[in-house]
Each structure stands twice: as C-alpha cells, then as structure tokens.
C-alpha cells in the first residue's frame, strides 16, 4: 500500500499533489491501494482538504474507487483510494469543465464562480488557451465579453 501525506498543504496544492501522486502510482504501481493522509481538521467540521478531496473523488468514480478511513480503519483523517486508470491533468479537467459550462454564453466572473476550487490565474490561463485553440469563442453579451464553447456557437448559427 502506498501512502501520501497532505498535511500542511493548501487545498489547491493538496489536490494537485494528490493527482500527480495518483497518476504516477497508477502508472508505476498499477492496482496498488493509496492511503491518503489528510487529517480531520481542527475546525471539528472535517477539514478543508478532507472535504475537497472526497468531493473530488466522488466526481472521479469513472477512474477510481475510494473508501473513507472511518469505514476501513476507524480513522477520520485518511481516505483509501483504489485506482483503475489515470486522471486527466488538473488543467485538462478545468478546460473540459469550462467548455461544458459554456454551453451557453458565460462571463469570466460566472466561470470563476463556478470553478472556485481553481485560482483566478488558472481560470484565466485556461480561457486563453481554449480561445487560442478555437475551442472557446468570445462574444458580446449585454455589452460585456462572454465565452461560449465553439461547437455550441456553430450549432446556434
């Protein structure tokens, strides 16, 4: 069993570190369980890393299975991950999410609100990349710049 300790990291750094560790483990140690140590949090509400990691895992069930530490060993501060296949890079997940979200025109502030688990710099970079790749189009909506997925825009014309 492989182990990853996320103590002391910010939520964003913890998720990024998890994804890198997970993908490396999936390639180098296929099928081996990952014990993720994230702590329970001092707030008494479960800890930010624990909550965000488990939310992420719940949305990644096409690539993995997972069980809470409290169910496996009675420990609230760990999560067990059972890899099946590699995950998309964080940047690719963001880009895919933005394209899906922009099935109707959305302003940058609406995009940022929907993807709060990413920092503003990552969101801006992803929008710029999608525009350069012509996968996202910039349009005017109420006199303001908005973005729409390129394939959606062509269907509306």
Buried (B, 14 or more C-beta within 10 A) or exposed (E): EBEBBBEEBEBBEBBBBBBBBBBEBBEEEEEEBBBBBBBBBEEEEBBBBBBBBBEBBEEBEEBBEBBBBEEEEEBBBBBBBEBEEBBBEBEEBBBBBBBEBBEEBBBBEBBBEBBEBBEEEBBBBBBEBBBEEEBBBEEEBEEEEBBBBBEBBEEEE
